[in-house]
């Protein structure tokens, strides 16, 4: 009985001493947090850990958002610049259109959408009358009424011929006016000689092309 009690007491003391030794060993490894230098070092370590965690969970997404917003801003500025450029171009075009708006009907009439043979011959006769030219022959030759080789031709033409007489000055005035009429024409051949029914007059003949679209 006495031996058992002594052994139990011995074992209790031994276990307690072992625990104290183990605890003292681990505590000896840990820094002394009461020391001022240790506290400062610990604060620095904790601060660095906090900054790292903050950067991972807060700063990094914020930086990504900033980069994305800067790209969107750059894209928006490019779009805005492009729109402003288009607005300026449209304004310039509108001003130019306003400047030529009055001339558009004349431009469209210069190459009509059909041959307009009677109108052309009437214009020639009117010019001849105003320049004292006596017309002896005026005719239009073959006219193309249907499109052929649509992909190759952008315009069409028909031939006309004219013979008449008048003084040299009158013929010069007639020729000058006929090549400057509103309808676009070209003169292929022109000839003049001294033979005429009236003394002092000259005879002339010309052949030309009048252009149109179908």
mmCIF file of the C-alpha atoms, coordinates in Angstrom:
data_MODEL
# 
_entry.id   MODEL 
# 
loop_
_atom_site.group_PDB 
_atom_site.id 
_atom_site.type_symbol 
_atom_site.label_atom_id 
_atom_site.label_alt_id 
_atom_site.label_comp_id 
_atom_site.label_asym_id 
_atom_site.label_entity_id 
_atom_site.label_seq_id 
_atom_site.pdbx_PDB_ins_code 
_atom_site.Cartn_x 
_atom_site.Cartn_y 
_atom_site.Cartn_z 
_atom_site.occupancy 
_atom_site.B_iso_or_equiv 
_atom_site.pdbx_formal_charge 
_atom_site.auth_seq_id 
_atom_site.auth_comp_id 
_atom_site.auth_asym_id 
_atom_site.auth_atom_id 
_atom_site.pdbx_PDB_model_num 
ATOM 1   C CA . UNK A 1 1   ? 0.000   0.000  0.000    1.00 0.00 ? 1   UNK A CA 1 
ATOM 2   C CA . UNK A 1 2   ? 2.760   2.428  0.953    1.00 0.00 ? 2   UNK A CA 1 
ATOM 3   C CA . UNK A 1 3   ? 4.803   1.344  -2.075   1.00 0.00 ? 3   UNK A CA 1 
ATOM 4   C CA . UNK A 1 4   ? 1.890   1.911  -4.397   1.00 0.00 ? 4   UNK A CA 1 
ATOM 5   C CA . UNK A 1 5   ? 1.313   5.401  -3.022   1.00 0.00 ? 5   UNK A CA 1 
ATOM 6   C CA . UNK A 1 6   ? 4.985   6.296  -3.377   1.00 0.00 ? 6   UNK A CA 1 
ATOM 7   C CA . UNK A 1 7   ? 5.085   5.008  -6.953   1.00 0.00 ? 7   UNK A CA 1 
ATOM 8   C CA . UNK A 1 8   ? 1.983   6.969  -7.891   1.00 0.00 ? 8   UNK A CA 1 
ATOM 9   C CA . UNK A 1 9   ? 3.456   10.105 -6.400   1.00 0.00 ? 9   UNK A CA 1 
ATOM 10  C CA . UNK A 1 10  ? 6.709   9.509  -8.218   1.00 0.00 ? 10  UNK A CA 1 
ATOM 11  C CA . UNK A 1 11  ? 4.935   9.013  -11.512  1.00 0.00 ? 11  UNK A CA 1 
ATOM 12  C CA . UNK A 1 12  ? 2.905   12.200 -10.992  1.00 0.00 ? 12  UNK A CA 1 
ATOM 13  C CA . UNK A 1 13  ? 6.006   14.202 -10.299  1.00 0.00 ? 13  UNK A CA 1 
ATOM 14  C CA . UNK A 1 14  ? 7.765   12.703 -13.264  1.00 0.00 ? 14  UNK A CA 1 
ATOM 15  C CA . UNK A 1 15  ? 4.915   13.459 -15.703  1.00 0.00 ? 15  UNK A CA 1 
ATOM 16  C CA . UNK A 1 16  ? 4.621   16.983 -14.369  1.00 0.00 ? 16  UNK A CA 1 
ATOM 17  C CA . UNK A 1 17  ? 8.337   17.565 -14.728  1.00 0.00 ? 17  UNK A CA 1 
ATOM 18  C CA . UNK A 1 18  ? 8.261   16.219 -18.296  1.00 0.00 ? 18  UNK A CA 1 
ATOM 19  C CA . UNK A 1 19  ? 5.409   18.561 -19.237  1.00 0.00 ? 19  UNK A CA 1 
ATOM 20  C CA . UNK A 1 20  ? 7.248   21.518 -17.670  1.00 0.00 ? 20  UNK A CA 1 
ATOM 21  C CA . UNK A 1 21  ? 10.427  20.671 -19.529  1.00 0.00 ? 21  UNK A CA 1 
ATOM 22  C CA . UNK A 1 22  ? 8.591   20.336 -22.866  1.00 0.00 ? 22  UNK A CA 1 
ATOM 23  C CA . UNK A 1 23  ? 6.713   23.588 -22.325  1.00 0.00 ? 23  UNK A CA 1 
ATOM 24  C CA . UNK A 1 24  ? 9.885   25.400 -21.363  1.00 0.00 ? 24  UNK A CA 1 
ATOM 25  C CA . UNK A 1 25  ? 11.613  24.051 -24.495  1.00 0.00 ? 25  UNK A CA 1 
ATOM 26  C CA . UNK A 1 26  ? 8.875   25.360 -26.847  1.00 0.00 ? 26  UNK A CA 1 
ATOM 27  C CA . UNK A 1 27  ? 8.587   28.664 -25.031  1.00 0.00 ? 27  UNK A CA 1 
ATOM 28  C CA . UNK A 1 28  ? 12.318  29.041 -25.305  1.00 0.00 ? 28  UNK A CA 1 
ATOM 29  C CA . UNK A 1 29  ? 12.058  28.769 -29.076  1.00 0.00 ? 29  UNK A CA 1 
ATOM 30  C CA . UNK A 1 30  ? 9.369   31.501 -29.317  1.00 0.00 ? 30  UNK A CA 1 
ATOM 31  C CA . UNK A 1 31  ? 10.540  35.123 -29.249  1.00 0.00 ? 31  UNK A CA 1 
ATOM 32  C CA . UNK A 1 32  ? 10.096  37.226 -26.167  1.00 0.00 ? 32  UNK A CA 1 
ATOM 33  C CA . UNK A 1 33  ? 7.095   39.381 -27.074  1.00 0.00 ? 33  UNK A CA 1 
ATOM 34  C CA . UNK A 1 34  ? 7.752   41.630 -24.111  1.00 0.00 ? 34  UNK A CA 1 
ATOM 35  C CA . UNK A 1 35  ? 10.964  42.748 -25.742  1.00 0.00 ? 35  UNK A CA 1 
ATOM 36  C CA . UNK A 1 36  ? 10.535  46.095 -27.629  1.00 0.00 ? 36  UNK A CA 1 
ATOM 37  C CA . UNK A 1 37  ? 12.665  45.027 -30.600  1.00 0.00 ? 37  UNK A CA 1 
ATOM 38  C CA . UNK A 1 38  ? 10.698  41.801 -30.911  1.00 0.00 ? 38  UNK A CA 1 
ATOM 39  C CA . UNK A 1 39  ? 7.423   43.734 -30.864  1.00 0.00 ? 39  UNK A CA 1 
ATOM 40  C CA . UNK A 1 40  ? 8.639   46.068 -33.622  1.00 0.00 ? 40  UNK A CA 1 
ATOM 41  C CA . UNK A 1 41  ? 9.814   43.151 -35.738  1.00 0.00 ? 41  UNK A CA 1 
ATOM 42  C CA . UNK A 1 42  ? 6.499   41.381 -35.185  1.00 0.00 ? 42  UNK A CA 1 
ATOM 43  C CA . UNK A 1 43  ? 4.570   44.508 -36.188  1.00 0.00 ? 43  UNK A CA 1 
ATOM 44  C CA . UNK A 1 44  ? 6.608   44.762 -39.390  1.00 0.00 ? 44  UNK A CA 1 
ATOM 45  C CA . UNK A 1 45  ? 5.942   41.114 -40.246  1.00 0.00 ? 45  UNK A CA 1 
ATOM 46  C CA . UNK A 1 46  ? 2.231   41.466 -39.547  1.00 0.00 ? 46  UNK A CA 1 
ATOM 47  C CA . UNK A 1 47  ? 2.093   44.670 -41.606  1.00 0.00 ? 47  UNK A CA 1 
ATOM 48  C CA . UNK A 1 48  ? 3.780   42.993 -44.563  1.00 0.00 ? 48  UNK A CA 1 
ATOM 49  C CA . UNK A 1 49  ? 1.380   40.051 -44.338  1.00 0.00 ? 49  UNK A CA 1 
ATOM 50  C CA . UNK A 1 50  ? -1.574  42.442 -44.152  1.00 0.00 ? 50  UNK A CA 1 
ATOM 51  C CA . UNK A 1 51  ? -0.338  44.422 -47.166  1.00 0.00 ? 51  UNK A CA 1 
ATOM 52  C CA . UNK A 1 52  ? 0.171   41.208 -49.140  1.00 0.00 ? 52  UNK A CA 1 
ATOM 53  C CA . UNK A 1 53  ? -3.318  39.989 -48.350  1.00 0.00 ? 53  UNK A CA 1 
ATOM 54  C CA . UNK A 1 54  ? -4.776  43.413 -49.097  1.00 0.00 ? 54  UNK A CA 1 
ATOM 55  C CA . UNK A 1 55  ? -2.924  43.538 -52.412  1.00 0.00 ? 55  UNK A CA 1 
ATOM 56  C CA . UNK A 1 56  ? -4.139  40.083 -53.317  1.00 0.00 ? 56  UNK A CA 1 
ATOM 57  C CA . UNK A 1 57  ? -7.805  40.631 -52.489  1.00 0.00 ? 57  UNK A CA 1 
ATOM 58  C CA . UNK A 1 58  ? -8.214  44.388 -52.965  1.00 0.00 ? 58  UNK A CA 1 
ATOM 59  C CA . UNK A 1 59  ? -5.419  46.125 -54.903  1.00 0.00 ? 59  UNK A CA 1 
ATOM 60  C CA . UNK A 1 60  ? -5.114  43.567 -57.698  1.00 0.00 ? 60  UNK A CA 1 
ATOM 61  C CA . UNK A 1 61  ? -8.811  43.731 -58.696  1.00 0.00 ? 61  UNK A CA 1 
ATOM 62  C CA . UNK A 1 62  ? -8.657  47.506 -58.384  1.00 0.00 ? 62  UNK A CA 1 
ATOM 63  C CA . UNK A 1 63  ? -5.660  47.677 -60.724  1.00 0.00 ? 63  UNK A CA 1 
ATOM 64  C CA . UNK A 1 64  ? -7.433  45.429 -63.206  1.00 0.00 ? 64  UNK A CA 1 
ATOM 65  C CA . UNK A 1 65  ? -10.471 47.693 -63.051  1.00 0.00 ? 65  UNK A CA 1 
ATOM 66  C CA . UNK A 1 66  ? -8.308  50.776 -63.597  1.00 0.00 ? 66  UNK A CA 1 
ATOM 67  C CA . UNK A 1 67  ? -6.641  49.199 -66.653  1.00 0.00 ? 67  UNK A CA 1 
ATOM 68  C CA . UNK A 1 68  ? -10.040 48.218 -68.055  1.00 0.00 ? 68  UNK A CA 1 
ATOM 69  C CA . UNK A 1 69  ? -11.461 51.696 -67.475  1.00 0.00 ? 69  UNK A CA 1 
ATOM 70  C CA . UNK A 1 70  ? -8.434  53.328 -69.116  1.00 0.00 ? 70  UNK A CA 1 
ATOM 71  C CA . UNK A 1 71  ? -8.882  51.109 -72.185  1.00 0.00 ? 71  UNK A CA 1 
ATOM 72  C CA . UNK A 1 72  ? -12.602 51.928 -72.331  1.00 0.00 ? 72  UNK A CA 1 
ATOM 73  C CA . UNK A 1 73  ? -11.766 55.619 -72.006  1.00 0.00 ? 73  UNK A CA 1 
ATOM 74  C CA . UNK A 1 74  ? -9.245  55.353 -74.841  1.00 0.00 ? 74  UNK A CA 1 
ATOM 75  C CA . UNK A 1 75  ? -11.800 53.541 -77.024  1.00 0.00 ? 75  UNK A CA 1 
ATOM 76  C CA . UNK A 1 76  ? -14.474 56.136 -76.233  1.00 0.00 ? 76  UNK A CA 1 
ATOM 77  C CA . UNK A 1 77  ? -12.083 58.965 -77.085  1.00 0.00 ? 77  UNK A CA 1 
ATOM 78  C CA . UNK A 1 78  ? -11.289 57.278 -80.417  1.00 0.00 ? 78  UNK A CA 1 
ATOM 79  C CA . UNK A 1 79  ? -14.997 56.878 -81.206  1.00 0.00 ? 79  UNK A CA 1 
ATOM 80  C CA . UNK A 1 80  ? -15.652 60.485 -80.220  1.00 0.00 ? 80  UNK A CA 1 
ATOM 81  C CA . UNK A 1 81  ? -12.798 61.701 -82.417  1.00 0.00 ? 81  UNK A CA 1 
ATOM 82  C CA . UNK A 1 82  ? -14.095 59.623 -85.350  1.00 0.00 ? 82  UNK A CA 1 
ATOM 83  C CA . UNK A 1 83  ? -17.620 60.999 -84.903  1.00 0.00 ? 83  UNK A CA 1 
ATOM 84  C CA . UNK A 1 84  ? -16.328 64.564 -84.758  1.00 0.00 ? 84  UNK A CA 1 
ATOM 85  C CA . UNK A 1 85  ? -14.330 63.949 -87.949  1.00 0.00 ? 85  UNK A CA 1 
ATOM 86  C CA . UNK A 1 86  ? -17.397 62.545 -89.706  1.00 0.00 ? 86  UNK A CA 1 
ATOM 87  C CA . UNK A 1 87  ? -19.501 65.498 -88.550  1.00 0.00 ? 87  UNK A CA 1 
ATOM 88  C CA . UNK A 1 88  ? -16.906 67.918 -89.928  1.00 0.00 ? 88  UNK A CA 1 
ATOM 89  C CA . UNK A 1 89  ? -16.778 66.032 -93.238  1.00 0.00 ? 89  UNK A CA 1 
ATOM 90  C CA . UNK A 1 90  ? -20.564 65.987 -93.500  1.00 0.00 ? 90  UNK A CA 1 
ATOM 91  C CA . UNK A 1 91  ? -20.662 69.699 -92.778  1.00 0.00 ? 91  UNK A CA 1 
ATOM 92  C CA . UNK A 1 92  ? -18.111 70.365 -95.542  1.00 0.00 ? 92  UNK A CA 1 
ATOM 93  C CA . UNK A 1 93  ? -20.028 68.138 -97.973  1.00 0.00 ? 93  UNK A CA 1 
ATOM 94  C CA . UNK A 1 94  ? -23.286 69.859 -97.097  1.00 0.00 ? 94  UNK A CA 1 
ATOM 95  C CA . UNK A 1 95  ? -21.719 73.248 -97.764  1.00 0.00 ? 95  UNK A CA 1 
ATOM 96  C CA . UNK A 1 96  ? -20.275 72.068 -101.084 1.00 0.00 ? 96  UNK A CA 1 
ATOM 97  C CA . UNK A 1 97  ? -23.616 70.571 -102.072 1.00 0.00 ? 97  UNK A CA 1 
ATOM 98  C CA . UNK A 1 98  ? -25.328 73.871 -101.275 1.00 0.00 ? 98  UNK A CA 1 
ATOM 99  C CA . UNK A 1 99  ? -22.765 75.660 -103.474 1.00 0.00 ? 99  UNK A CA 1 
ATOM 100 C CA . UNK A 1 100 ? -23.448 73.442 -106.502 1.00 0.00 ? 100 UNK A CA 1 
ATOM 101 C CA . UNK A 1 101 ? -27.120 72.703 -105.900 1.00 0.00 ? 101 UNK A CA 1 
ATOM 102 C CA . UNK A 1 102 ? -28.173 75.288 -108.474 1.00 0.00 ? 102 UNK A CA 1 
ATOM 103 C CA . UNK A 1 103 ? -25.906 73.716 -111.115 1.00 0.00 ? 103 UNK A CA 1 
ATOM 104 C CA . UNK A 1 104 ? -27.056 70.125 -110.597 1.00 0.00 ? 104 UNK A CA 1 
ATOM 105 C CA . UNK A 1 105 ? -29.975 70.311 -113.095 1.00 0.00 ? 105 UNK A CA 1 
ATOM 106 C CA . UNK A 1 106 ? -27.603 71.606 -115.781 1.00 0.00 ? 106 UNK A CA 1 
ATOM 107 C CA . UNK A 1 107 ? -25.102 68.841 -115.038 1.00 0.00 ? 107 UNK A CA 1 
ATOM 108 C CA . UNK A 1 108 ? -27.812 66.175 -115.227 1.00 0.00 ? 108 UNK A CA 1 
ATOM 109 C CA . UNK A 1 109 ? -29.135 67.626 -118.479 1.00 0.00 ? 109 UNK A CA 1 
ATOM 110 C CA . UNK A 1 110 ? -25.667 67.592 -120.030 1.00 0.00 ? 110 UNK A CA 1 
ATOM 111 C CA . UNK A 1 111 ? -25.876 63.777 -120.330 1.00 0.00 ? 111 UNK A CA 1 
ATOM 112 C CA . UNK A 1 112 ? -29.587 62.888 -120.377 1.00 0.00 ? 112 UNK A CA 1 
ATOM 113 C CA . UNK A 1 113 ? -30.974 59.441 -119.624 1.00 0.00 ? 113 UNK A CA 1 
ATOM 114 C CA . UNK A 1 114 ? -32.237 59.045 -123.212 1.00 0.00 ? 114 UNK A CA 1 
ATOM 115 C CA . UNK A 1 115 ? -31.041 60.225 -126.639 1.00 0.00 ? 115 UNK A CA 1 
ATOM 116 C CA . UNK A 1 116 ? -33.261 63.367 -126.751 1.00 0.00 ? 116 UNK A CA 1 
ATOM 117 C CA . UNK A 1 117 ? -32.629 63.662 -130.529 1.00 0.00 ? 117 UNK A CA 1 
ATOM 118 C CA . UNK A 1 118 ? -35.433 66.179 -131.291 1.00 0.00 ? 118 UNK A CA 1 
ATOM 119 C CA . UNK A 1 119 ? -34.253 68.483 -128.511 1.00 0.00 ? 119 UNK A CA 1 
ATOM 120 C CA . UNK A 1 120 ? -30.649 68.411 -129.765 1.00 0.00 ? 120 UNK A CA 1 
ATOM 121 C CA . UNK A 1 121 ? -31.674 69.183 -133.351 1.00 0.00 ? 121 UNK A CA 1 
ATOM 122 C CA . UNK A 1 122 ? -33.898 72.026 -132.131 1.00 0.00 ? 122 UNK A CA 1 
ATOM 123 C CA . UNK A 1 123 ? -30.974 73.524 -130.188 1.00 0.00 ? 123 UNK A CA 1 
ATOM 124 C CA . UNK A 1 124 ? -28.751 73.358 -133.290 1.00 0.00 ? 124 UNK A CA 1 
ATOM 125 C CA . UNK A 1 125 ? -31.413 75.066 -135.426 1.00 0.00 ? 125 UNK A CA 1 
ATOM 126 C CA . UNK A 1 126 ? -31.826 77.795 -132.788 1.00 0.00 ? 126 UNK A CA 1 
ATOM 127 C CA . UNK A 1 127 ? -28.082 78.487 -132.722 1.00 0.00 ? 127 UNK A CA 1 
ATOM 128 C CA . UNK A 1 128 ? -27.984 78.561 -136.536 1.00 0.00 ? 128 UNK A CA 1 
ATOM 129 C CA . UNK A 1 129 ? -30.797 81.108 -136.618 1.00 0.00 ? 129 UNK A CA 1 
ATOM 130 C CA . UNK A 1 130 ? -29.101 83.342 -134.024 1.00 0.00 ? 130 UNK A CA 1 
ATOM 131 C CA . UNK A 1 131 ? -25.804 83.289 -135.962 1.00 0.00 ? 131 UNK A CA 1 
ATOM 132 C CA . UNK A 1 132 ? -27.305 83.799 -139.444 1.00 0.00 ? 132 UNK A CA 1 
ATOM 133 C CA . UNK A 1 133 ? -26.365 80.325 -140.625 1.00 0.00 ? 133 UNK A CA 1 
ATOM 134 C CA . UNK A 1 134 ? -28.457 78.787 -143.414 1.00 0.00 ? 134 UNK A CA 1 
ATOM 135 C CA . UNK A 1 135 ? -28.815 75.031 -142.776 1.00 0.00 ? 135 UNK A CA 1 
ATOM 136 C CA . UNK A 1 136 ? -29.099 72.875 -145.882 1.00 0.00 ? 136 UNK A CA 1 
ATOM 137 C CA . UNK A 1 137 ? -29.001 69.483 -144.180 1.00 0.00 ? 137 UNK A CA 1 
ATOM 138 C CA . UNK A 1 138 ? -29.421 68.367 -140.557 1.00 0.00 ? 138 UNK A CA 1 
ATOM 139 C CA . UNK A 1 139 ? -29.970 64.788 -139.483 1.00 0.00 ? 139 UNK A CA 1 
ATOM 140 C CA . UNK A 1 140 ? -29.341 62.310 -136.709 1.00 0.00 ? 140 UNK A CA 1 
ATOM 141 C CA . UNK A 1 141 ? -27.927 58.903 -137.533 1.00 0.00 ? 141 UNK A CA 1 
ATOM 142 C CA . UNK A 1 142 ? -28.476 55.535 -135.817 1.00 0.00 ? 142 UNK A CA 1 
ATOM 143 C CA . UNK A 1 143 ? -29.504 55.704 -132.164 1.00 0.00 ? 143 UNK A CA 1 
ATOM 144 C CA . UNK A 1 144 ? -28.861 52.858 -129.711 1.00 0.00 ? 144 UNK A CA 1 
ATOM 145 C CA . UNK A 1 145 ? -32.137 52.290 -127.888 1.00 0.00 ? 145 UNK A CA 1 
ATOM 146 C CA . UNK A 1 146 ? -31.184 49.176 -125.909 1.00 0.00 ? 146 UNK A CA 1 
ATOM 147 C CA . UNK A 1 147 ? -28.285 48.469 -123.608 1.00 0.00 ? 147 UNK A CA 1 
ATOM 148 C CA . UNK A 1 148 ? -25.570 46.217 -124.925 1.00 0.00 ? 148 UNK A CA 1 
ATOM 149 C CA . UNK A 1 149 ? -22.517 45.045 -122.952 1.00 0.00 ? 149 UNK A CA 1 
ATOM 150 C CA . UNK A 1 150 ? -23.886 46.680 -119.825 1.00 0.00 ? 150 UNK A CA 1 
ATOM 151 C CA . UNK A 1 151 ? -20.812 45.939 -117.767 1.00 0.00 ? 151 UNK A CA 1 
ATOM 152 C CA . UNK A 1 152 ? -18.429 47.561 -120.258 1.00 0.00 ? 152 UNK A CA 1 
ATOM 153 C CA . UNK A 1 153 ? -20.089 50.845 -121.294 1.00 0.00 ? 153 UNK A CA 1 
ATOM 154 C CA . UNK A 1 154 ? -20.826 53.726 -118.933 1.00 0.00 ? 154 UNK A CA 1 
ATOM 155 C CA . UNK A 1 155 ? -22.397 55.961 -121.567 1.00 0.00 ? 155 UNK A CA 1 
ATOM 156 C CA . UNK A 1 156 ? -23.805 55.860 -125.092 1.00 0.00 ? 156 UNK A CA 1 
ATOM 157 C CA . UNK A 1 157 ? -23.812 58.210 -128.072 1.00 0.00 ? 157 UNK A CA 1 
ATOM 158 C CA . UNK A 1 158 ? -25.561 58.898 -131.337 1.00 0.00 ? 158 UNK A CA 1 
ATOM 159 C CA . UNK A 1 159 ? -24.181 60.637 -134.436 1.00 0.00 ? 159 UNK A CA 1 
ATOM 160 C CA . UNK A 1 160 ? -25.518 63.747 -136.088 1.00 0.00 ? 160 UNK A CA 1 
ATOM 161 C CA . UNK A 1 161 ? -24.455 65.610 -139.215 1.00 0.00 ? 161 UNK A CA 1 
ATOM 162 C CA . UNK A 1 162 ? -24.957 69.174 -140.391 1.00 0.00 ? 162 UNK A CA 1 
ATOM 163 C CA . UNK A 1 163 ? -24.346 71.136 -143.605 1.00 0.00 ? 163 UNK A CA 1 
ATOM 164 C CA . UNK A 1 164 ? -24.855 74.866 -144.025 1.00 0.00 ? 164 UNK A CA 1 
ATOM 165 C CA . UNK A 1 165 ? -23.463 78.154 -145.266 1.00 0.00 ? 165 UNK A CA 1 
ATOM 166 C CA . UNK A 1 166 ? -22.689 81.626 -144.004 1.00 0.00 ? 166 UNK A CA 1 
ATOM 167 C CA . UNK A 1 167 ? -19.945 84.175 -143.657 1.00 0.00 ? 167 UNK A CA 1 
ATOM 168 C CA . UNK A 1 168 ? -16.680 83.219 -142.023 1.00 0.00 ? 168 UNK A CA 1 
ATOM 169 C CA . UNK A 1 169 ? -17.564 85.256 -138.934 1.00 0.00 ? 169 UNK A CA 1 
ATOM 170 C CA . UNK A 1 170 ? -21.022 83.662 -138.698 1.00 0.00 ? 170 UNK A CA 1 
ATOM 171 C CA . UNK A 1 171 ? -19.621 80.157 -139.131 1.00 0.00 ? 171 UNK A CA 1 
ATOM 172 C CA . UNK A 1 172 ? -17.029 80.859 -136.402 1.00 0.00 ? 172 UNK A CA 1 
ATOM 173 C CA . UNK A 1 173 ? -19.744 82.112 -134.041 1.00 0.00 ? 173 UNK A CA 1 
ATOM 174 C CA . UNK A 1 174 ? -21.968 79.106 -134.832 1.00 0.00 ? 174 UNK A CA 1 
ATOM 175 C CA . UNK A 1 175 ? -19.156 76.617 -134.248 1.00 0.00 ? 175 UNK A CA 1 
ATOM 176 C CA . UNK A 1 176 ? -18.166 78.310 -130.981 1.00 0.00 ? 176 UNK A CA 1 
ATOM 177 C CA . UNK A 1 177 ? -21.718 78.184 -129.613 1.00 0.00 ? 177 UNK A CA 1 
ATOM 178 C CA . UNK A 1 178 ? -22.528 74.662 -130.714 1.00 0.00 ? 178 UNK A CA 1 
ATOM 179 C CA . UNK A 1 179 ? -19.527 73.158 -128.928 1.00 0.00 ? 179 UNK A CA 1 
ATOM 180 C CA . UNK A 1 180 ? -20.507 75.016 -125.743 1.00 0.00 ? 180 UNK A CA 1 
ATOM 181 C CA . UNK A 1 181 ? -24.165 74.057 -125.539 1.00 0.00 ? 181 UNK A CA 1 
ATOM 182 C CA . UNK A 1 182 ? -25.459 72.449 -122.361 1.00 0.00 ? 182 UNK A CA 1 
ATOM 183 C CA . UNK A 1 183 ? -25.628 69.008 -123.984 1.00 0.00 ? 183 UNK A CA 1 
ATOM 184 C CA . UNK A 1 184 ? -22.233 67.337 -124.098 1.00 0.00 ? 184 UNK A CA 1 
ATOM 185 C CA . UNK A 1 185 ? -21.204 66.714 -127.711 1.00 0.00 ? 185 UNK A CA 1 
ATOM 186 C CA . UNK A 1 186 ? -17.965 66.130 -129.561 1.00 0.00 ? 186 UNK A CA 1 
ATOM 187 C CA . UNK A 1 187 ? -17.094 67.101 -133.142 1.00 0.00 ? 187 UNK A CA 1 
ATOM 188 C CA . UNK A 1 188 ? -15.568 64.289 -135.186 1.00 0.00 ? 188 UNK A CA 1 
ATOM 189 C CA . UNK A 1 189 ? -15.095 66.063 -138.531 1.00 0.00 ? 189 UNK A CA 1 
ATOM 190 C CA . UNK A 1 190 ? -15.425 69.636 -139.779 1.00 0.00 ? 190 UNK A CA 1 
ATOM 191 C CA . UNK A 1 191 ? -14.822 70.972 -143.257 1.00 0.00 ? 191 UNK A CA 1 
ATOM 192 C CA . UNK A 1 192 ? -15.266 74.360 -144.958 1.00 0.00 ? 192 UNK A CA 1 
ATOM 193 C CA . UNK A 1 193 ? -14.867 75.573 -148.579 1.00 0.00 ? 193 UNK A CA 1 
ATOM 194 C CA . UNK A 1 194 ? -15.507 78.639 -150.681 1.00 0.00 ? 194 UNK A CA 1 
ATOM 195 C CA . UNK A 1 195 ? -18.395 77.269 -152.759 1.00 0.00 ? 195 UNK A CA 1 
ATOM 196 C CA . UNK A 1 196 ? -21.650 78.952 -151.734 1.00 0.00 ? 196 UNK A CA 1 
ATOM 197 C CA . UNK A 1 197 ? -24.950 80.129 -153.213 1.00 0.00 ? 197 UNK A CA 1 
ATOM 198 C CA . UNK A 1 198 ? -24.435 83.662 -151.958 1.00 0.00 ? 198 UNK A CA 1 
ATOM 199 C CA . UNK A 1 199 ? -21.406 85.786 -152.792 1.00 0.00 ? 199 UNK A CA 1 
ATOM 200 C CA . UNK A 1 200 ? -18.992 86.055 -149.886 1.00 0.00 ? 200 UNK A CA 1 
ATOM 201 C CA . UNK A 1 201 ? -20.449 83.051 -148.052 1.00 0.00 ? 201 UNK A CA 1 
ATOM 202 C CA . UNK A 1 202 ? -18.709 79.775 -147.287 1.00 0.00 ? 202 UNK A CA 1 
ATOM 203 C CA . UNK A 1 203 ? -20.086 76.271 -147.127 1.00 0.00 ? 203 UNK A CA 1 
ATOM 204 C CA . UNK A 1 204 ? -19.306 73.969 -144.200 1.00 0.00 ? 204 UNK A CA 1 
ATOM 205 C CA . UNK A 1 205 ? -20.222 70.551 -142.904 1.00 0.00 ? 205 UNK A CA 1 
ATOM 206 C CA . UNK A 1 206 ? -19.622 68.781 -139.603 1.00 0.00 ? 206 UNK A CA 1 
ATOM 207 C CA . UNK A 1 207 ? -20.238 65.449 -138.009 1.00 0.00 ? 207 UNK A CA 1 
ATOM 208 C CA . UNK A 1 208 ? -20.436 64.929 -134.272 1.00 0.00 ? 208 UNK A CA 1 
ATOM 209 C CA . UNK A 1 209 ? -21.516 62.723 -131.360 1.00 0.00 ? 209 UNK A CA 1 
ATOM 210 C CA . UNK A 1 210 ? -24.081 63.491 -128.659 1.00 0.00 ? 210 UNK A CA 1 
ATOM 211 C CA . UNK A 1 211 ? -23.793 61.495 -125.409 1.00 0.00 ? 211 UNK A CA 1 
ATOM 212 C CA . UNK A 1 212 ? -26.521 60.058 -123.181 1.00 0.00 ? 212 UNK A CA 1 
ATOM 213 C CA . UNK A 1 213 ? -27.255 57.278 -120.700 1.00 0.00 ? 213 UNK A CA 1 
ATOM 214 C CA . UNK A 1 214 ? -29.874 54.527 -120.818 1.00 0.00 ? 214 UNK A CA 1 
# 
